[in-house]
Amino acid sequence: MAIVSPDFLQKFKSLWNKALNSDEGEKLKKIFVLGGKTQRSNANVNQYANHIVGVVDEDGFSMAKVCVDEKSNEITTTPELLDDLNIAGHK
């Protein structure tokens, strides 16, 4: 992912959101799973292990991830992830 331009990713996300809000969005509807994981073996004296909350679609494709504070959890991060996916109003 390091070789992919941030500008390209931003444009892609914008196009993705437009597609979801169009008639084509009906073809893109999927089931999403939300879950949290703690990365093992990346903690040290100065840092706790990373806690990551992510959204995965029914095919196992990662749709979004966010690293959260140690004391945080899925409940407080869910609105942020769903806003990023722009799925409001889709059932």
N, C-alpha and C positions, 0 to 999 in steps of 0.2 A: 504493500500500500504506500510505502514511502515514495515510490516513483510516480504516483498519481497526483496530479496538480490539485491543490485545494480549490482553485477556481473551477476546475472541471467537476469536482465533487459537489460544489455548491450549485452549479448549473444543473447537474444531474438530479439533485434533490428537488430543485424547483420544477423541473420537467416531471418528475415522479409525482409531486403534489398536484400538478395540473392534470395529470392522467387520472389520479384517484378521484378528482372532482369532476371528471367528465363522464360521458357514457362508457368510455373504455374502462373506467374504474370498476364497473360491475364485473368485468372479466378478471380483475385483479384481486377480488375479495378472497381472503384466506383466513384460516384460524391461526391466531397468535398465542404463544405461550410465554409467560413472563416468569422469570426466576432469578434468584441470586446465587452467587458462588463466591467462595473465597479462594484466591490463588494461593497455592501452597509453595513453600520454599522461596518466597520473595520478600519475606520479612527480615529485618535485621535490628540491631540495637537502636537505630534511629528512626525506624519506620515499621508500622504494623503491616501485615499482609494486605494486599489489595482486595477490596470487596467490590464485586462487579455485579450489576443488575442488567439483564439483557432481555431482549424480545426476539424470539425465534419463530419462524413461520412453520406451517405443517410439513414442509419439506426439509426442515432443519437448517434453513438459510437464516443467518443472523441479520435481523432488520435494524437493530439499534443496541448499543451498549453504553453504559455510563459507570464510571468508577465513583463509588460513594464513600462517605466518611465511615469510620469504624463503627460508630454508634447508630448509623442509619440502617434502613431496611427497604424492602420492596415497596411497602405502602407509601412511604414519603417520596419515592423516586418515580412511581408509576405515572403520575400526571405529566411529569417532564418528558418521559419516554413516549407517551401517547401523543403529546403535543408535537413532538418531533416527527412522528409518523403521519400526522395529519389525517387521522382516521375518524375524527369527530363526525357523528351523524351516520356513520356506516354501521350496519348491524349484520 
